[in-house]
Amino acid sequence: MKVLLLICSLGIAAGAEYHLQLPPDSTKINWTLGDVLHTVHGTFKLKRGDIIFDPENGKAGGQVIVDTTSGESGSGARDGRMHKNVLESARYPETTFVPDHFAGKLDLNGTSTIQLHGIFTIHGGAHEITVPATITAHENQMTAVIKFDLPYVAWGMKDPSTLFLKVNKAVTMEIDTTGRITAER
């Protein structure tokens, strides 16, 4: 009954597509990289993001674009090495995710856990990826929390480990965003 009321309040029919706009100012992109001595935390900034989805059949589309040059960890020297040697952000200034479908039931008026599939493009390479997403929807707002490991070394980026400092070969990414849902007509 709640879903039906939500659909009516949005002015759409069941089976319609929805548009989720992700504002950069309400999107947090955090990363964590562990090494043998300590853990490094950092952030990236969202340039823009739009996701189109159909909760009835699991189809998805749109694009999320992250400003790779915005990556920071709080250490200028470390960030300089990260941008120059690992991300090569001058050459690859954007990282993108293009969703194509999701698995799981998406509740438009409650909390759901889905598996979001798509193409993640970073450092010039496109990689198929499925990430878990916890979605909370209420009225015309949707919050998504996505956490996954990004195997940057396996995906062709340089391992920043040295003889005395060994870092993980994957970085943990966590995205927390709240956006507005509108019906596509």
TIVO-2410 file (N, C-alpha, C; in nm, 3 decimals):
# residues 185
REC num residu      c1      c2      c3 atome chaine
REC   1      M   0.082  -0.119   0.000     N      A
REC   1      M   0.000   0.000   0.000    CA      A
REC   1      M   0.087   0.126   0.000     C      A
REC   2      K   0.196   0.126   0.080     N      A
REC   2      K   0.283   0.243   0.086    CA      A
REC   2      K   0.346   0.271  -0.050     C      A
REC   3      V   0.388   0.164  -0.120     N      A
REC   3      V   0.450   0.183  -0.253    CA      A
REC   3      V   0.349   0.244  -0.349     C      A
REC   4      L   0.224   0.195  -0.343     N      A
REC   4      L   0.119   0.249  -0.430    CA      A
REC   4      L   0.097   0.397  -0.400     C      A
REC   5      L   0.093   0.434  -0.273     N      A
REC   5      L   0.077   0.575  -0.238    CA      A
REC   5      L   0.194   0.659  -0.287     C      A
REC   6      L   0.316   0.603  -0.275     N      A
REC   6      L   0.433   0.676  -0.324    CA      A
REC   6      L   0.425   0.695  -0.475     C      A
REC   7      I   0.389   0.590  -0.546     N      A
REC   7      I   0.378   0.600  -0.692    CA      A
REC   7      I   0.275   0.705  -0.730     C      A
REC   8      C   0.161   0.704  -0.662     N      A
REC   8      C   0.058   0.804  -0.690    CA      A
REC   8      C   0.106   0.945  -0.658     C      A
REC   9      S   0.180   0.960  -0.547     N      A
REC   9      S   0.228   1.093  -0.509    CA      A
REC   9      S   0.332   1.145  -0.607     C      A
REC  10      L   0.405   1.054  -0.673     N      A
REC  10      L   0.501   1.097  -0.774    CA      A
REC  10      L   0.435   1.118  -0.909     C      A
REC  11      G   0.311   1.076  -0.922     N      A
REC  11      G   0.237   1.098  -1.046    CA      A
REC  11      G   0.279   1.005  -1.158     C      A
REC  12      I   0.307   0.879  -1.126     N      A
REC  12      I   0.352   0.786  -1.229    CA      A
REC  12      I   0.277   0.655  -1.219     C      A
REC  13      A   0.293   0.575  -1.319     N      A
REC  13      A   0.230   0.442  -1.321    CA      A
REC  13      A   0.333   0.337  -1.285     C      A
REC  14      A   0.285   0.224  -1.233     N      A
REC  14      A   0.375   0.113  -1.199    CA      A
REC  14      A   0.451   0.071  -1.324     C      A
REC  15      G   0.576   0.030  -1.308     N      A
REC  15      G   0.659  -0.014  -1.420    CA      A
REC  15      G   0.732   0.100  -1.488     C      A
REC  16      A   0.717   0.221  -1.441     N      A
REC  16      A   0.783   0.336  -1.502    CA      A
REC  16      A   0.930   0.342  -1.460     C      A
REC  17      E   1.005   0.419  -1.535     N      A
REC  17      E   1.144   0.443  -1.501    CA      A
REC  17      E   1.154   0.565  -1.412     C      A
REC  18      Y   1.258   0.565  -1.330     N      A
REC  18      Y   1.284   0.675  -1.238    CA      A
REC  18      Y   1.422   0.732  -1.268     C      A
REC  19      H   1.437   0.858  -1.233     N      A
REC  19      H   1.565   0.927  -1.249    CA      A
REC  19      H   1.613   0.969  -1.111     C      A
REC  20      L   1.734   0.930  -1.076     N      A
REC  20      L   1.796   0.969  -0.950    CA      A
REC  20      L   1.911   1.063  -0.983     C      A
REC  21      Q   1.897   1.187  -0.940     N      A
REC  21      Q   2.003   1.286  -0.961    CA      A
REC  21      Q   2.088   1.292  -0.835     C      A
REC  22      L   2.221   1.278  -0.851     N      A
REC  22      L   2.314   1.279  -0.739    CA      A
REC  22      L   2.386   1.414  -0.733     C      A
REC  23      P   2.350   1.499  -0.640     N      A
REC  23      P   2.417   1.628  -0.628    CA      A
REC  23      P   2.558   1.611  -0.568     C      A
REC  24      P   2.658   1.677  -0.625     N      A
REC  24      P   2.793   1.667  -0.570    CA      A
REC  24      P   2.804   1.707  -0.423     C      A
REC  25      D   2.725   1.805  -0.381     N      A
REC  25      D   2.737   1.852  -0.242    CA      A
REC  25      D   2.676   1.756  -0.140     C      A
REC  26      S   2.599   1.658  -0.182     N      A
REC  26      S   2.545   1.561  -0.087    CA      A
REC  26      S   2.596   1.420  -0.117     C      A
REC  27      T   2.712   1.413  -0.181     N      A
REC  27      T   2.776   1.285  -0.212    CA      A
REC  27      T   2.915   1.282  -0.151     C      A
REC  28      K   2.940   1.182  -0.068     N      A
REC  28      K   3.072   1.164  -0.007    CA      A
REC  28      K   3.135   1.039  -0.067     C      A
REC  29      I   3.257   1.055  -0.116     N      A
REC  29      I   3.333   0.943  -0.171    CA      A
REC  29      I   3.461   0.930  -0.090     C      A
REC  30      N   3.467   0.825  -0.010     N      A
REC  30      N   3.583   0.802   0.077    CA      A
REC  30      N   3.658   0.678   0.030     C      A
REC  31      W   3.789   0.681   0.050     N      A
REC  31      W   3.870   0.563   0.020    CA      A
REC  31      W   3.962   0.533   0.136     C      A
REC  32      T   3.996   0.403   0.147     N      A
REC  32      T   4.084   0.356   0.254    CA      A
REC  32      T   4.185   0.261   0.194     C      A
REC  33      L   4.312   0.284   0.225     N      A
REC  33      L   4.420   0.197   0.178    CA      A
REC  33      L   4.506   0.159   0.297     C      A
REC  34      G   4.514   0.031   0.322     N      A
REC  34      G   4.592  -0.018   0.434    CA      A
REC  34      G   4.735  -0.051   0.393     C      A
REC  35      D   4.826  -0.035   0.487     N      A
REC  35      D   4.964  -0.081   0.470    CA      A
REC  35      D   5.008  -0.148   0.599     C      A
REC  36      V   5.132  -0.191   0.606     N      A
REC  36      V   5.177  -0.266   0.723    CA      A
REC  36      V   5.185  -0.181   0.850     C      A
REC  37      L   5.198  -0.050   0.837     N      A
REC  37      L   5.212   0.036   0.954    CA      A
REC  37      L   5.085   0.107   0.996     C      A
REC  38      H   5.007   0.151   0.900     N      A
REC  38      H   4.886   0.227   0.931    CA      A
REC  38      H   4.790   0.224   0.812     C      A
REC  39      T   4.677   0.286   0.830     N      A
REC  39      T   4.575   0.294   0.725    CA      A
REC  39      T   4.561   0.439   0.681     C      A
REC  40      V   4.555   0.457   0.550     N      A
REC  40      V   4.541   0.591   0.493    CA      A
REC  40      V   4.397   0.609   0.448     C      A
REC  41      H   4.339   0.723   0.483     N      A
REC  41      H   4.202   0.756   0.443    CA      A
REC  41      H   4.207   0.878   0.352     C      A
REC  42      G   4.116   0.882   0.256     N      A
REC  42      G   4.110   0.996   0.166    CA      A
REC  42      G   3.973   1.013   0.105     C      A
REC  43      T   3.963   1.113   0.018     N      A
REC  43      T   3.836   1.145  -0.045    CA      A
REC  43      T   3.854   1.175  -0.193     C      A
REC  44      F   3.744   1.168  -0.265     N      A
REC  44      F   3.732   1.217  -0.402    CA      A
REC  44      F   3.603   1.298  -0.407     C      A
REC  45      K   3.589   1.380  -0.511     N      A
REC  45      K   3.468   1.460  -0.528    CA      A
REC  45      K   3.391   1.414  -0.652     C      A
REC  46      L   3.260   1.413  -0.637     N      A
REC  46      L   3.172   1.381  -0.748    CA      A
REC  46      L   3.160   1.502  -0.840     C      A
REC  47      K   3.174   1.480  -0.971     N      A
REC  47      K   3.148   1.586  -1.068    CA      A
REC  47      K   2.999   1.596  -1.095     C      A
REC  48      R   2.941   1.481  -1.130     N      A
REC  48      R   2.797   1.475  -1.153    CA      A
REC  48      R   2.753   1.329  -1.158     C      A
REC  49      G   2.626   1.309  -1.134     N      A
REC  49      G   2.575   1.173  -1.137    CA      A
REC  49      G   2.426   1.169  -1.163     C      A
REC  50      D   2.387   1.082  -1.254     N      A
REC  50      D   2.247   1.059  -1.286    CA      A
REC  50      D   2.229   0.910  -1.310     C      A
REC  51      I   2.131   0.853  -1.245     N      A
REC  51      I   2.101   0.711  -1.264    CA      A
REC  51      I   1.954   0.698  -1.300     C      A
REC  52      I   1.929   0.622  -1.405     N      A
REC  52      I   1.794   0.590  -1.448    CA      A
REC  52      I   1.772   0.444  -1.410     C      A
REC  53      F   1.657   0.413  -1.350     N      A
REC  53      F   1.633   0.274  -1.310    CA      A
REC  53      F   1.486   0.240  -1.317     C      A
REC  54      D   1.459   0.112  -1.336     N      A
REC  54      D   1.324   0.058  -1.337    CA      A
REC  54      D   1.316  -0.046  -1.226     C      A
REC  55      P   1.245  -0.017  -1.117     N      A
REC  55      P   1.241  -0.111  -1.005    CA      A
REC  55      P   1.168  -0.241  -1.038     C      A
REC  56      E   1.090  -0.243  -1.145     N      A
REC  56      E   1.016  -0.364  -1.181    CA      A
REC  56      E   1.103  -0.467  -1.253     C      A
REC  57      N   1.191  -0.422  -1.342     N      A
REC  57      N   1.270  -0.518  -1.421    CA      A
REC  57      N   1.421  -0.512  -1.394     C      A
REC  58      G   1.466  -0.422  -1.308     N      A
REC  58      G   1.607  -0.416  -1.272    CA      A
REC  58      G   1.698  -0.348  -1.372     C      A
REC  59      K   1.644  -0.290  -1.476     N      A
REC  59      K   1.728  -0.220  -1.573    CA      A
REC  59      K   1.777  -0.089  -1.513     C      A
REC  60      A   1.896  -0.050  -1.552     N      A
REC  60      A   1.954   0.075  -1.503    CA      A
REC  60      A   2.035   0.140  -1.615     C      A
REC  61      G   2.059   0.267  -1.600     N      A
REC  61      G   2.139   0.343  -1.697    CA      A
REC  61      G   2.189   0.469  -1.630     C      A
REC  62      G   2.242   0.558  -1.712     N      A
REC  62      G   2.295   0.683  -1.660    CA      A
REC  62      G   2.446   0.679  -1.649     C      A
REC  63      Q   2.500   0.771  -1.572     N      A
REC  63      Q   2.645   0.780  -1.557    CA      A
REC  63      Q   2.679   0.858  -1.430     C      A
REC  64      V   2.780   0.810  -1.360     N      A
REC  64      V   2.835   0.878  -1.242    CA      A
REC  64      V   2.980   0.913  -1.277     C      A
REC  65      I   3.016   1.040  -1.259     N      A
REC  65      I   3.150   1.087  -1.296    CA      A
REC  65      I   3.218   1.145  -1.172     C      A
REC  66      V   3.336   1.091  -1.142     N      A
REC  66      V   3.415   1.136  -1.028    CA      A
REC  66      V   3.536   1.212  -1.081     C      A
REC  67      D   3.569   1.322  -1.016     N      A
REC  67      D   3.687   1.402  -1.050    CA      A
REC  67      D   3.810   1.335  -0.989     C      A
REC  68      T   3.884   1.262  -1.070     N      A
REC  68      T   4.001   1.190  -1.023    CA      A
REC  68      T   4.107   1.286  -0.969     C      A
REC  69      T   4.115   1.406  -1.026     N      A
REC  69      T   4.214   1.503  -0.980    CA      A
REC  69      T   4.186   1.556  -0.840     C      A
REC  70      S   4.065   1.531  -0.789     N      A
REC  70      S   4.027   1.582  -0.655    CA      A
REC  70      S   4.074   1.491  -0.542     C      A
REC  71      G   4.131   1.375  -0.574     N      A
REC  71      G   4.171   1.281  -0.471    CA      A
REC  71      G   4.272   1.340  -0.373     C      A
REC  72      E   4.242   1.322  -0.244     N      A
REC  72      E   4.336   1.372  -0.143    CA      A
REC  72      E   4.330   1.285  -0.019     C      A
REC  73      S   4.444   1.284   0.052     N      A
REC  73      S   4.457   1.204   0.174    CA      A
REC  73      S   4.501   1.287   0.294     C      A
REC  74      G   4.528   1.415   0.271     N      A
REC  74      G   4.576   1.500   0.380    CA      A
REC  74      G   4.727   1.517   0.382     C      A
REC  75      S   4.797   1.447   0.295     N      A
REC  75      S   4.942   1.461   0.285    CA      A
REC  75      S   4.977   1.503   0.142     C      A
REC  76      G   5.027   1.625   0.127     N      A
REC  76      G   5.060   1.676  -0.006    CA      A
REC  76      G   5.159   1.590  -0.081     C      A
REC  77      A   5.262   1.542  -0.012     N      A
REC  77      A   5.363   1.459  -0.078    CA      A
REC  77      A   5.302   1.326  -0.124     C      A
REC  78      R   5.226   1.262  -0.036     N      A
REC  78      R   5.162   1.134  -0.071    CA      A
REC  78      R   5.063   1.155  -0.185     C      A
REC  79      D   4.984   1.262  -0.178     N      A
REC  79      D   4.886   1.288  -0.283    CA      A
REC  79      D   4.954   1.316  -0.417     C      A
REC  80      G   5.065   1.387  -0.414     N      A
REC  80      G   5.140   1.412  -0.537    CA      A
REC  80      G   5.186   1.282  -0.602     C      A
REC  81      R   5.238   1.189  -0.520     N      A
REC  81      R   5.280   1.058  -0.574    CA      A
REC  81      R   5.160   0.979  -0.626     C      A
REC  82      M   5.048   0.985  -0.553     N      A
REC  82      M   4.927   0.914  -0.595    CA      A
REC  82      M   4.880   0.964  -0.732     C      A
REC  83      H   4.876   1.096  -0.749     N      A
REC  83      H   4.827   1.153  -0.875    CA      A
REC  83      H   4.925   1.129  -0.990     C      A
REC  84      K   5.054   1.143  -0.962     N      A
REC  84      K   5.154   1.129  -1.068    CA      A
REC  84      K   5.181   0.983  -1.105     C      A
REC  85      N   5.200   0.897  -1.005     N      A
REC  85      N   5.248   0.761  -1.031    CA      A
REC  85      N   5.139   0.654  -1.037     C      A
REC  86      V   5.032   0.671  -0.961     N      A
REC  86      V   4.931   0.565  -0.953    CA      A
REC  86      V   4.809   0.599  -1.041     C      A
REC  87      L   4.742   0.707  -1.012     N      A
REC  87      L   4.621   0.744  -1.086    CA      A
REC  87      L   4.651   0.807  -1.222     C      A
REC  88      E   4.768   0.871  -1.233     N      A
REC  88      E   4.801   0.949  -1.354    CA      A
REC  88      E   4.684   1.041  -1.387     C      A
REC  89      S   4.639   1.115  -1.287     N      A
REC  89      S   4.517   1.194  -1.300    CA      A
REC  89      S   4.527   1.309  -1.402     C      A
REC  90      A   4.646   1.355  -1.435     N      A
REC  90      A   4.657   1.456  -1.542    CA      A
REC  90      A   4.616   1.394  -1.676     C      A
REC  91      R   4.647   1.267  -1.694     N      A
REC  91      R   4.613   1.195  -1.817    CA      A
REC  91      R   4.472   1.138  -1.813     C      A
REC  92      Y   4.425   1.097  -1.694     N      A
REC  92      Y   4.294   1.036  -1.674    CA      A
REC  92      Y   4.218   1.115  -1.566     C      A
REC  93      P   4.167   1.233  -1.599     N      A
REC  93      P   4.107   1.321  -1.497    CA      A
REC  93      P   3.970   1.278  -1.445     C      A
REC  94      E   3.907   1.181  -1.511     N      A
REC  94      E   3.776   1.137  -1.466    CA      A
REC  94      E   3.771   0.985  -1.450     C      A
REC  95      T   3.692   0.944  -1.352     N      A
REC  95      T   3.658   0.803  -1.332    CA      A
REC  95      T   3.507   0.795  -1.346     C      A
REC  96      T   3.457   0.694  -1.419     N      A
REC  96      T   3.313   0.687  -1.443    CA      A
REC  96      T   3.257   0.550  -1.405     C      A
REC  97      F   3.131   0.551  -1.372     N      A
REC  97      F   3.055   0.427  -1.352    CA      A
REC  97      F   2.926   0.440  -1.432     C      A
REC  98      V   2.902   0.342  -1.518     N      A
REC  98      V   2.780   0.338  -1.599    CA      A
REC  98      V   2.705   0.211  -1.561     C      A
REC  99      P   2.596   0.225  -1.484     N      A
REC  99      P   2.520   0.107  -1.444    CA      A
REC  99      P   2.438   0.055  -1.562     C      A
REC 100      D   2.413  -0.078  -1.562     N      A
REC 100      D   2.326  -0.132  -1.666    CA      A
REC 100      D   2.211  -0.216  -1.609     C      A
REC 101      H   2.228  -0.271  -1.488     N      A
REC 101      H   2.117  -0.341  -1.423    CA      A
REC 101      H   2.148  -0.363  -1.276     C      A
REC 102      F   2.046  -0.406  -1.203     N      A
REC 102      F   2.067  -0.441  -1.063    CA      A
REC 102      F   1.986  -0.567  -1.033     C      A
REC 103      A   2.033  -0.640  -0.933     N      A
REC 103      A   1.964  -0.760  -0.886    CA      A
REC 103      A   1.914  -0.734  -0.745     C      A
REC 104      G   1.797  -0.783  -0.716     N      A
REC 104      G   1.736  -0.764  -0.585    CA      A
REC 104      G   1.612  -0.679  -0.598     C      A
REC 105      K   1.528  -0.683  -0.498     N      A
REC 105      K   1.405  -0.605  -0.497    CA      A
REC 105      K   1.434  -0.466  -0.443     C      A
REC 106      L   1.397  -0.365  -0.520     N      A
REC 106      L   1.418  -0.226  -0.481    CA      A
REC 106      L   1.286  -0.168  -0.432     C      A
REC 107      D   1.279  -0.141  -0.303     N      A
REC 107      D   1.160  -0.084  -0.240    CA      A
REC 107      D   1.166   0.068  -0.251     C      A
REC 108      L   1.064   0.128  -0.312     N      A
REC 108      L   1.063   0.273  -0.329    CA      A
REC 108      L   1.014   0.349  -0.207     C      A
REC 109      N   0.984   0.276  -0.100     N      A
REC 109      N   0.945   0.342   0.024    CA      A
REC 109      N   0.994   0.257   0.141     C      A
REC 110      G   1.125   0.246   0.152     N      A
REC 110      G   1.185   0.167   0.258    CA      A
REC 110      G   1.331   0.142   0.228     C      A
REC 111      T   1.388   0.041   0.292     N      A
REC 111      T   1.529   0.008   0.276    CA      A
REC 111      T   1.544  -0.123   0.200     C      A
REC 112      S   1.637  -0.125   0.106     N      A
REC 112      S   1.663  -0.242   0.023    CA      A
REC 112      S   1.813  -0.263   0.011     C      A
REC 113      T   1.851  -0.388  -0.014     N      A
REC 113      T   1.990  -0.418  -0.048    CA      A
REC 113      T   1.989  -0.479  -0.187     C      A
REC 114      I   2.064  -0.418  -0.278     N      A
REC 114      I   2.069  -0.466  -0.415    CA      A
REC 114      I   2.215  -0.487  -0.456     C      A
REC 115      Q   2.233  -0.554  -0.569     N      A
REC 115      Q   2.364  -0.570  -0.631    CA      A
REC 115      Q   2.359  -0.490  -0.761     C      A
REC 116      L   2.438  -0.383  -0.768     N      A
REC 116      L   2.438  -0.293  -0.882    CA      A
REC 116      L   2.552  -0.330  -0.976     C      A
REC 117      H   2.520  -0.356  -1.102     N      A
REC 117      H   2.617  -0.400  -1.202    CA      A
REC 117      H   2.639  -0.289  -1.305     C      A
REC 118      G   2.761  -0.279  -1.354     N      A
REC 118      G   2.789  -0.182  -1.459    CA      A
REC 118      G   2.935  -0.183  -1.498     C      A
REC 119      I   2.974  -0.079  -1.571     N      A
REC 119      I   3.112  -0.065  -1.619    CA      A
REC 119      I   3.177   0.051  -1.544     C      A
REC 120      F   3.289   0.019  -1.479     N      A
REC 120      F   3.368   0.115  -1.402    CA      A
REC 120      F   3.492   0.146  -1.484     C      A
REC 121      T   3.509   0.271  -1.525     N      A
REC 121      T   3.623   0.311  -1.607    CA      A
REC 121      T   3.715   0.398  -1.524     C      A
REC 122      I   3.839   0.352  -1.512     N      A
REC 122      I   3.941   0.423  -1.435    CA      A
REC 122      I   4.076   0.400  -1.502     C      A
REC 123      H   4.159   0.503  -1.505     N      A
REC 123      H   4.295   0.490  -1.556    CA      A
REC 123      H   4.296   0.436  -1.700     C      A
REC 124      G   4.194   0.475  -1.778     N      A
REC 124      G   4.187   0.435  -1.918    CA      A
REC 124      G   4.133   0.296  -1.944     C      A
REC 125      G   4.099   0.221  -1.841     N      A
REC 125      G   4.048   0.086  -1.859    CA      A
REC 125      G   3.905   0.073  -1.812     C      A
REC 126      A   3.825  -0.004  -1.887     N      A
REC 126      A   3.686  -0.029  -1.851    CA      A
REC 126      A   3.676  -0.167  -1.788     C      A
REC 127      H   3.610  -0.175  -1.674     N      A
REC 127      H   3.602  -0.300  -1.598    CA      A
REC 127      H   3.457  -0.327  -1.556     C      A
REC 128      E   3.414  -0.449  -1.580     N      A
REC 128      E   3.282  -0.491  -1.537    CA      A
REC 128      E   3.287  -0.511  -1.386     C      A
REC 129      I   3.186  -0.461  -1.316     N      A
REC 129      I   3.188  -0.469  -1.171    CA      A
REC 129      I   3.044  -0.480  -1.118     C      A
REC 130      T   3.028  -0.552  -1.008     N      A
REC 130      T   2.902  -0.559  -0.936    CA      A
REC 130      T   2.931  -0.518  -0.793     C      A
REC 131      V   2.855  -0.419  -0.744     N      A
REC 131      V   2.878  -0.367  -0.610    CA      A
REC 131      V   2.750  -0.376  -0.527     C      A
REC 132      P   2.764  -0.404  -0.397     N      A
REC 132      P   2.646  -0.406  -0.311    CA      A
REC 132      P   2.605  -0.263  -0.277     C      A
REC 133      A   2.475  -0.239  -0.276     N      A
REC 133      A   2.424  -0.106  -0.243    CA      A
REC 133      A   2.308  -0.119  -0.145     C      A
REC 134      T   2.313  -0.042  -0.038     N      A
REC 134      T   2.201  -0.033   0.054    CA      A
REC 134      T   2.127   0.095   0.021     C      A
REC 135      I   2.001   0.080  -0.018     N      A
REC 135      I   1.920   0.191  -0.066    CA      A
REC 135      I   1.808   0.217   0.033     C      A
REC 136      T   1.790   0.344   0.069     N      A
REC 136      T   1.676   0.384   0.151    CA      A
REC 136      T   1.601   0.491   0.074     C      A
REC 137      A   1.474   0.463   0.045     N      A
REC 137      A   1.391   0.558  -0.030    CA      A
REC 137      A   1.274   0.602   0.055     C      A
REC 138      H   1.242   0.730   0.043     N      A
REC 138      H   1.127   0.785   0.113    CA      A
REC 138      H   1.080   0.907   0.035     C      A
REC 139      E   0.952   0.907   0.000     N      A
REC 139      E   0.892   1.014  -0.079    CA      A
REC 139      E   0.974   1.034  -0.205     C      A
REC 140      N   1.034   1.150  -0.226     N      A
REC 140      N   1.108   1.172  -0.350    CA      A
REC 140      N   1.260   1.176  -0.327     C      A
REC 141      Q   1.307   1.114  -0.218     N      A
REC 141      Q   1.450   1.111  -0.188    CA      A
REC 141      Q   1.499   0.967  -0.180     C      A
REC 142      M   1.622   0.947  -0.220     N      A
REC 142      M   1.684   0.816  -0.210    CA      A
REC 142      M   1.827   0.833  -0.160     C      A
REC 143      T   1.863   0.753  -0.061     N      A
REC 143      T   1.999   0.750  -0.009    CA      A
REC 143      T   2.060   0.616  -0.047     C      A
REC 144      A   2.184   0.619  -0.092     N      A
REC 144      A   2.254   0.496  -0.128    CA      A
REC 144      A   2.388   0.492  -0.056     C      A
REC 145      V   2.420   0.377  -0.001     N      A
REC 145      V   2.552   0.353   0.059    CA      A
REC 145      V   2.611   0.233  -0.016     C      A
REC 146      I   2.726   0.257  -0.076     N      A
REC 146      I   2.792   0.155  -0.158    CA      A
REC 146      I   2.934   0.139  -0.107     C      A
REC 147      K   2.974   0.016  -0.079     N      A
REC 147      K   3.109  -0.010  -0.030    CA      A
REC 147      K   3.164  -0.131  -0.104     C      A
REC 148      F   3.285  -0.114  -0.161     N      A
REC 148      F   3.345  -0.222  -0.238    CA      A
REC 148      F   3.497  -0.204  -0.244     C      A
REC 149      D   3.567  -0.312  -0.277     N      A
REC 149      D   3.711  -0.306  -0.296    CA      A
REC 149      D   3.741  -0.288  -0.444     C      A
REC 150      L   3.829  -0.193  -0.472     N      A
REC 150      L   3.870  -0.163  -0.609    CA      A
REC 150      L   4.012  -0.217  -0.626     C      A
REC 151      P   4.031  -0.320  -0.708     N      A
REC 151      P   4.162  -0.383  -0.724    CA      A
REC 151      P   4.253  -0.303  -0.819     C      A
REC 152      Y   4.299  -0.190  -0.774     N      A
REC 152      Y   4.370  -0.095  -0.861    CA      A
REC 152      Y   4.494  -0.155  -0.927     C      A
REC 153      V   4.568  -0.239  -0.858     N      A
REC 153      V   4.689  -0.298  -0.917    CA      A
REC 153      V   4.650  -0.397  -1.027     C      A
REC 154      A   4.552  -0.481  -1.002     N      A
REC 154      A   4.505  -0.576  -1.103    CA      A
REC 154      A   4.446  -0.503  -1.224     C      A
REC 155      W   4.397  -0.381  -1.202     N      A
REC 155      W   4.339  -0.303  -1.311    CA      A
REC 155      W   4.441  -0.214  -1.381     C      A
REC 156      G   4.570  -0.239  -1.359     N      A
REC 156      G   4.674  -0.174  -1.437    CA      A
REC 156      G   4.739  -0.051  -1.377     C      A
REC 157      M   4.708  -0.017  -1.254     N      A
REC 157      M   4.773   0.097  -1.191    CA      A
REC 157      M   4.896   0.051  -1.115     C      A
REC 158      K   4.989   0.141  -1.097     N      A
REC 158      K   5.115   0.110  -1.033    CA      A
REC 158      K   5.096   0.081  -0.883     C      A
REC 159      D   5.164  -0.021  -0.836     N      A
REC 159      D   5.167  -0.054  -0.694    CA      A
REC 159      D   5.264   0.044  -0.626     C      A
REC 160      P   5.216   0.127  -0.532     N      A
REC 160      P   5.304   0.225  -0.468    CA      A
REC 160      P   5.392   0.166  -0.357     C      A
REC 161      S   5.389   0.035  -0.338     N      A
REC 161      S   5.472  -0.028  -0.234    CA      A
REC 161      S   5.619  -0.005  -0.263     C      A
REC 162      T   5.696   0.002  -0.155     N      A
REC 162      T   5.841   0.014  -0.166    CA      A
REC 162      T   5.903  -0.105  -0.092     C      A
REC 163      L   6.033  -0.108  -0.085     N      A
REC 163      L   6.102  -0.216  -0.016    CA      A
REC 163      L   6.058  -0.226   0.130     C      A
REC 164      F   6.036  -0.113   0.195     N      A
REC 164      F   6.002  -0.112   0.338    CA      A
REC 164      F   5.854  -0.084   0.367     C      A
REC 165      L   5.781  -0.038   0.269     N      A
REC 165      L   5.641  -0.004   0.290    CA      A
REC 165      L   5.555  -0.084   0.191     C      A
REC 166      K   5.475  -0.175   0.242     N      A
REC 166      K   5.389  -0.258   0.158    CA      A
REC 166      K   5.244  -0.216   0.179     C      A
REC 167      V   5.177  -0.180   0.071     N      A
REC 167      V   5.036  -0.140   0.079    CA      A
REC 167      V   4.948  -0.247   0.015     C      A
REC 168      N   4.821  -0.247   0.052     N      A
REC 168      N   4.726  -0.341  -0.007    CA      A
REC 168      N   4.716  -0.318  -0.158     C      A
REC 169      K   4.679  -0.423  -0.228     N      A
REC 169      K   4.666  -0.416  -0.375    CA      A
REC 169      K   4.526  -0.375  -0.417     C      A
REC 170      A   4.440  -0.350  -0.319     N      A
REC 170      A   4.304  -0.301  -0.345    CA      A
REC 170      A   4.276  -0.188  -0.247     C      A
REC 171      V   4.199  -0.092  -0.293     N      A
REC 171      V   4.157   0.020  -0.209    CA      A
REC 171      V   4.008   0.003  -0.182     C      A
REC 172      T   3.967   0.027  -0.059     N      A
REC 172      T   3.825   0.017  -0.025    CA      A
REC 172      T   3.758   0.151  -0.053     C      A
REC 173      M   3.653   0.145  -0.132     N      A
REC 173      M   3.577   0.266  -0.167    CA      A
REC 173      M   3.444   0.263  -0.093     C      A
REC 174      E   3.402   0.379  -0.042     N      A
REC 174      E   3.270   0.390   0.020    CA      A
REC 174      E   3.204   0.518  -0.029     C      A
REC 175      I   3.088   0.501  -0.088     N      A
REC 175      I   3.013   0.613  -0.142    CA      A
REC 175      I   2.884   0.625  -0.063     C      A
REC 176      D   2.855   0.745  -0.018     N      A
REC 176      D   2.732   0.773   0.056    CA      A
REC 176      D   2.668   0.895  -0.010     C      A
REC 177      T   2.550   0.877  -0.065     N      A
REC 177      T   2.489   0.985  -0.140    CA      A
REC 177      T   2.339   0.990  -0.117     C      A
REC 178      T   2.285   1.109  -0.126     N      A
REC 178      T   2.140   1.130  -0.119    CA      A
REC 178      T   2.101   1.214  -0.239     C      A
REC 179      G   2.001   1.166  -0.311     N      A
REC 179      G   1.956   1.238  -0.429    CA      A
REC 179      G   1.806   1.240  -0.439     C      A
REC 180      R   1.760   1.314  -0.536     N      A
REC 180      R   1.617   1.333  -0.560    CA      A
REC 180      R   1.571   1.236  -0.669     C      A
REC 181      I   1.457   1.172  -0.646     N      A
REC 181      I   1.399   1.081  -0.744    CA      A
REC 181      I   1.286   1.154  -0.817     C      A
REC 182      T   1.287   1.143  -0.949     N      A
REC 182      T   1.175   1.191  -1.028    CA      A
REC 182      T   1.134   1.082  -1.126     C      A
REC 183      A   1.011   1.087  -1.169     N      A
REC 183      A   0.959   0.988  -1.265    CA      A
REC 183      A   0.995   1.030  -1.405     C      A
REC 184      E   1.040   0.935  -1.484     N      A
REC 184      E   1.065   0.960  -1.627    CA      A
REC 184      E   0.936   0.931  -1.702     C      A
REC 185      R   0.901   1.017  -1.788     N      A
REC 185      R   0.775   0.998  -1.863    CA      A
REC 185      R   0.805   0.961  -2.006     C      A
***
